[in-house]
Amino acid sequence: MTRIGVNGAAGRMGRTVIETAADREDLEVVVGFDVADVDAVRGVPVVDASDVGTGLAEYEPSVVVDFTLPESTVALADACAEAGVGMVVGTTGFDDEGFDRLESASEAVPVLKATNFSRGIQALLRTVREAVGALDGYDLELTETHHNDKVDAPSGTAKTILETVQEQRDVEPVYGREGHAPREDDEIGVFARRAGDIRGEHELVLAGNDEVVSLSHRAEDRAVFAAGALDAAAWLADRDPGWYEFGAVVDDT
């Protein structure tokens, strides 16, 4: 049984990870970390995030699942690298320095970073590659929608979709439009919406030749992301140090 830690245990995603893990027989959440003054979440002991190193030593997780903020993730990465504990990272919004710190940690421990842990998104990305490659010259527009507490925009998943498009075509993102803004042939419009408690919606539109192709994904519950992150944690547990992608988990399980 894989021993799991959860960073951000008292947050919405952290709680969902812990709740989802309770239904699995292949892993167990043994410790959580959080800045909130919480002793436990669903029976899982929670250690103050400022004392991650002590918590890792005491509870000995094999992998820590992280859905927090970049500064918290970076601090966790340093502690995990020192303790020899793998990381599954779902946090987005890193600057270059933060991303470099994660990559440095992957030299000591296995690190799996993904902007989205939905298996459906992995299928969408593969479809995007095929569609964009086949429909050369079609106009491209990308829209994402998330809950009103999401901080980074566009979402990490939208950025991943954009990067996937750019693997196939040389297009420049235009983030929103205002005033006199005629569309250029080599652009892709990127739009972010924030409202209510929407879990996550992404849509890529390809339009041309008197037709429209719409590729979209909508998450109905945060448990989708929690389940994928736990699959990644179980897969990562005994891997060598290095940088891993969620697509490898999907292909292998």
N, C-alpha and C positions, 0 to 999 in steps of 0.2 A: 504493500500500500504506500502510495506516494504522500509524503508529508508536505503540506502546503501552508505558506503564510500569505496573508492578504494585506497589502498596504492600502490605507484608506478604508479600513474595515467598517467604519461608521457611516460612510457615504452611501449614496444610492447604489452605485455599482458594487462597492465593497460588500454591502449587505446582500445584494443579489448573488454575488459569487459564493458567499457563505451559505446562503439558502439553497442554491443549486447544487453545491457540493454535498449537502446533507443527503441527497438522493442517490449518491454514487457509492460504489463499493470498492473502486480502484484507488481512491484517494481520500485524504482527511485533512481538513483545515485545522491546524494545531495552534496557530497564533495569528493575531491581527495587529496592525500598527495604525495609529491615528493621532492627529493633533487634538482631537476632542477628548474631553474628560469622561471617558467611557471605560468601564471595567471589563465588559464582555459584550459580545454580539452573538445571540443564539447559542450561548454556552461556550463560545470561543473566547479565550482570554485576550484582552487588547492591551498592548504595551504602548506607552507614549512614543510617538514618532521620533522624538529627540534621543531615544535610547534604543535605536534599532539594533545596534551591535550586541547589546546585552540580551535582547529578545531572541536574536538569531542563535546565540550561543546556548541559551537556556532551553529553547523549544526545538531546535535543530530541524527546521524545515529543509526540504531538498530544493524547493523552488518557491519564490515569492511572486504572486500575481499583483500587478500594480495598475490601478486606475485612479490617478490623483492629479496633481499639478506638476509641471516640469521641475520646479525647484525641489519638491519632495522626492520625485523619482531619482533625480541626480544624487541626492544625499543617500537614498537607498542603494543606488548602484555602487557607491563607494564602499558602503558597509557590506554588501553582498560579495563584492570582489574580494574583500579582506577575509570574509568568513567562508568563502567557497560555496556560495549558494546561488543557484541559477535564478534568472528573472524572466518573467513574461510581462511585457509592458504594453498596456493599451492606452497610456497617456499620450496626448498629442499637444502640439503647440511649442515644441522645443526650438530654441534658437540654435545657432551653429555650435556655440560652446557647450550647451547642454547635450546636443547630439554627439559631440566628440567625447564627452564624458561617458556616455553609454557605450560608445564603441570601444573606449579604453577598458571599460569593465569587461567587455566580451573577450578581451585577451586573457582574462583570468578565469571567467566562468561562462557558461552558455547563456546567451541573451537572445530572446525571441521578441522582436518588436513588430507590432502590427497596428495600423490605423483602424482596423475593423476585424473582429473575430467572428464574423458571420460567414458561414460556408456559402450562403447565397451570394455575398459580395465577391467571393473568390470566383464563382461561376460568372458573375456579371463582368468582372475584369477580363476574363478570357473571351467573353462575347464582345466586349468593347474592342479588343484588339482585332478581332476578325471583322467586325462591322466597319470600323474606321479604315482598315486596310482595303476593304472591298468597295467602299463608297467614297472614293477620292473626289474631292471638290465639293462635297456636301457641306452645308453650313453646320456648325457645331455650337450647341448651347448646353451648359451644365448648371443644374440647380440643386441645391441641398437645403433641407429644412430640419431644424433641431429644436429642442426645448429652450425655454427662455433663460435658462441659467448657463447655457454653454458659452464659454469665454472666447475660444479661438474661432476665427472665421477667415476663409472657408474652413470647413471641417477637414480633419486629417484624411478621411475617406475621400472627400471631394478632391483633395490634392493628389491622392493616389490615382483616382480616375483620370485626372488631368495628366499626370505623368504617363499613364498608360496610353492616353491619346497621343501624347507627344512622342512616344516611341514609334508611332506609325506615321505621324504628320508633323510638319514644322509649323506649329501654330502658336500664337502669343495670347495669353489670357488677358481679357478685359474685364475688370471686376466692377460690374454694374455699369449702367449708362445714364447719362444725364445731359439735357440740353441737346444741341446739334451734334449728333454722334452717329454718322453714317457707318455702316458695317463694312469692315475690310475683309478681303477674301482669306487672309491668313490669320484670322483671330478666332478665339473661342470665348464666348461670354460666360462668366462665372458669377453665380448669384447665391447669396446666403440669406435664409429666412430664419427667424427665431420666434417661436410662439408656443405657449402652453407647455405641455409635457410630452411633445412629440419625440419619440425615441430616435428616429433617424430615417430620413427619406432622401434618396438620391436619384436624379434622372439626367440622362444624356440624350439630347435630341439631335438627330441628323436629318437635315432637310435639304432637298434638291430634287431636280428631275420630276417635279410635280408629285412628290411623295414625301412622307415623314416617317422616320423610324424612331421610336422611343424606347430606350432601354432604362428600366427603373428597378429600384429595390426599396422595400419598406420593411423596417423592423417593427413588429407588433409588440415586442416585450424585451426588456433588457436581459432577460434570461438567455436570449439567443447569443449575446456577446459573452455572457458569463460561461455558458456551456462551451463555447469555442475556446475561451481562455483556459478553462480547466483541461480541455483536450490537449491544448498546447503544453500546459504544465506537466501533465502525465507523460507526454511524448518527450519533453525536454529533460526530464529528471536525471537521466544517466548519460546525457550527451557530453562530448568534449567541449571545452571552452570554444567560443566562436559566436558568430552572428547568424541567426536563423530567421526564416520567414514562415508565416502561417500557411502559405501555399504548400509547403513541404509536409505539414501536418495533415492537411486535407488530402494530399496525394497518398499519404502513407496509412491513413486510418479509414 
